[in-house]
Amino acid sequence: MPSAVLPPAIETKDLSVPKTSYKPTQDPDKLNTKRKIICFSDFDGTIFMQDTGHILFDHHGCGSKRREILDEQIKSGERSFREVSEEMWGSLHVPFEDGFEVMERTLEIDPDFQQFHKFCIANAIPFNVISAGLKPILRKVLDTFLGEEESSHIEIVANDADISKDGSEWKPIWRHDTELGHDKALSITEYRTQAKLESDDGTIPLIVFIGDGVSDLPAARQADVLFARRGLRLEEYCIENKIAYIGFDTFAEIQREVSKIAIEDEQMTGGSGTPSRFNPRANLWRRLSSQAAVPAYIAATPSKEEKIFLWPNAFSELHTPSTSIAENVVA
């Protein structure tokens, strides 16, 4: 019987598409949106969980008990902010570097602030600190916790200081020569009247403000988007007065929300005209942001509420609202 003839073997080829070695080059943190965003933020209690001045006074100055008495005098109006704060700073008798050591040990930065600030740098979002503290202290803190290069991207608007080498004298240098340390001759209203809406490229920037206490209220009222740290007095005040805000626990939440808002605005406006979330009062910040350096926050003769702005964190004690917190209240 003849043997079976087998067909020749068929050479099989691998027709599968090879996996590409391509790696996405798009940075997930890049917004790629047209409208400029500008951030303004409080320092004590917002970027850092403690108050820089309180740490110094409690360890090297008048002590916590005297500081609390002085804080109450400011709240009641018994003494002026400038008078009380000069007593507090004048109670310090410690060289700057020695005083900074206790701040470095005690201060806690928001765990996600540095990542948020890198997000701002990557997206050309100017980040500005607005504080009633002393600029040399705030700059030293940022240089230490962020590194000098990254810290250099942050503009600080605060009082200056004359600190003797031996630490025997700490003297605030006020931005304005008034009992409150601010110029009362110029008002926010005058600034708004003269405000320039457009940024340098002709678009209207979105203004973001981040804070924790009622001390931030005068600045917060001027923002298109307000972030209030949860559980503190600014959030409580927003709820009581139906002021639109977004609550946050860490700056990671702020980054996510800013990204969403930027994309929402791009879809709704294409980056042209007014932002989708627009507060006419934010023209103050829009005007300030168009300058090479952000000048001082100019306050009108303050109401009792607005006086609080002059002493950071004196009004930022933790409060747990008795009712559920409704975020993003729309006025």
PyMOL commands that set and color helices and strands:
alter all, ss='L'
color gray80, all
select helices_A, chain A and resi 52-60+64-76+81-90+96-106+113-122+135-146+148-151+188-193+214-220+233-240+251-269+280-289+304-310
alter helices_A, ss='H'
color red, helices_A
select strands_A, chain A and resi 37-41+127-134+154-163+170-173+206-211+225-229+246-248
alter strands_A, ss='S'
color yellow, strands_A
deselect
rebuild
show_as cartoon
